[in-house]
Amino acid sequence: MKFDPKEYGIAARFRHWHGDQAEDHLGPFFFCKVEETIHTAFRVEKQHCNAHGSLHGGMMMAFSDYTLCLAANGGAQQSVATVSCNNDFTAPAFLGDIVYGKGEVIRRGRSLVFSRAELRVEDTVILISSGVIKLLPPASS
């Protein structure tokens, strides 16, 4: 599937990462790389909200995982798997908000990457996350 960030009110510098049907179904999510830092974005729509009208915590965690994994693979098509993910919720997001993420690598080993992500709506931090991401070898044909 192809998604255009402009259709969601997200800046054209962001692009859709192809290859994950779950993320396409949940999001769509978008990313861009500025120097060595991954930036992510998605617009909160009705299907992302809980019964209280705020962004569902599971959606926040899924989007944070997306941000952590892209930080680990640098936005490349390299497959990764989440080994662990820790999340701290600090504020809500609501219908219509654009949630921005920022992912950074804390330490990179041969096959494991320790990364951190912060999700925001405007100037408000809504979630802080850390994770361990496994770099997977290319699939053999």
Backbone hydrogen bonds, N-H to C=O, Kabsch-Sander energy under -0.5 kcal/mol:
donor,donor_aa,acceptor,acceptor_aa,energy
7,E,4,D,-1.4
8,Y,5,P,-1.7
9,G,6,K,-1.5
10,I,5,P,-2.4
14,F,11,A,-1.7
15,R,31,F,-3.0
18,H,16,H,-0.7
21,Q,19,G,-0.5
24,D,20,D,-2.0
25,H,21,Q,-2.4
26,L,22,A,-2.8
27,G,23,E,-2.8
30,F,41,A,-2.1
31,F,15,R,-2.7
32,C,39,H,-2.5
34,V,32,C,-0.5
34,V,37,T,-2.8
35,E,33,K,-0.6
37,T,34,V,-2.4
38,I,103,G,-1.6
39,H,32,C,-3.1
40,T,101,G,-2.3
41,A,30,F,-2.2
42,F,99,V,-1.7
44,V,97,D,-3.2
45,E,43,R,-0.5
48,H,45,E,-2.1
49,C,46,K,-1.6
50,N,54,S,-3.0
53,G,50,N,-1.9
55,L,93,A,-2.9
56,H,48,H,-2.8
59,M,56,H,-0.6
60,M,56,H,-1.9
61,M,57,G,-2.3
62,A,58,G,-2.3
63,F,59,M,-2.6
64,S,60,M,-2.3
65,D,61,M,-2.4
66,Y,62,A,-2.1
67,T,63,F,-2.0
68,L,64,S,-2.8
69,C,65,D,-2.7
70,L,66,Y,-2.2
71,A,67,T,-2.0
72,A,68,L,-1.9
73,N,69,C,-2.3
74,G,70,L,-1.0
75,G,70,L,-1.0
76,A,73,N,-1.6
81,A,134,K,-2.0
83,V,132,V,-3.0
84,S,132,V,-1.5
86,N,130,S,-3.1
88,D,128,I,-2.6
90,T,126,I,-2.2
91,A,126,I,-1.2
95,L,53,G,-0.8
96,G,44,V,-2.8
97,D,94,F,-2.5
99,V,42,F,-3.0
99,V,97,D,-0.6
100,Y,98,I,-0.5
100,Y,120,R,-2.9
101,G,40,T,-2.5
102,K,118,E,-1.7
103,G,38,I,-2.9
104,E,116,R,-2.6
106,I,114,F,-3.3
107,R,114,F,-1.6
109,G,112,L,-3.1
113,V,133,I,-2.8
114,F,107,R,-3.1
115,S,113,V,-0.6
115,S,131,G,-2.6
116,R,104,E,-2.6
117,A,129,S,-2.8
118,E,102,K,-1.7
119,L,127,L,-2.8
120,R,100,Y,-3.1
121,V,124,T,-2.3
124,T,121,V,-2.4
125,V,123,D,-0.6
126,I,119,L,-2.8
127,L,119,L,-1.3
128,I,88,D,-2.3
129,S,117,A,-2.9
130,S,86,N,-2.1
131,G,115,S,-2.7
132,V,84,S,-2.0
133,I,113,V,-3.1
134,K,81,A,-3.4
135,L,111,S,-2.9
136,L,79,S,-2.3
136,L,134,K,-0.5
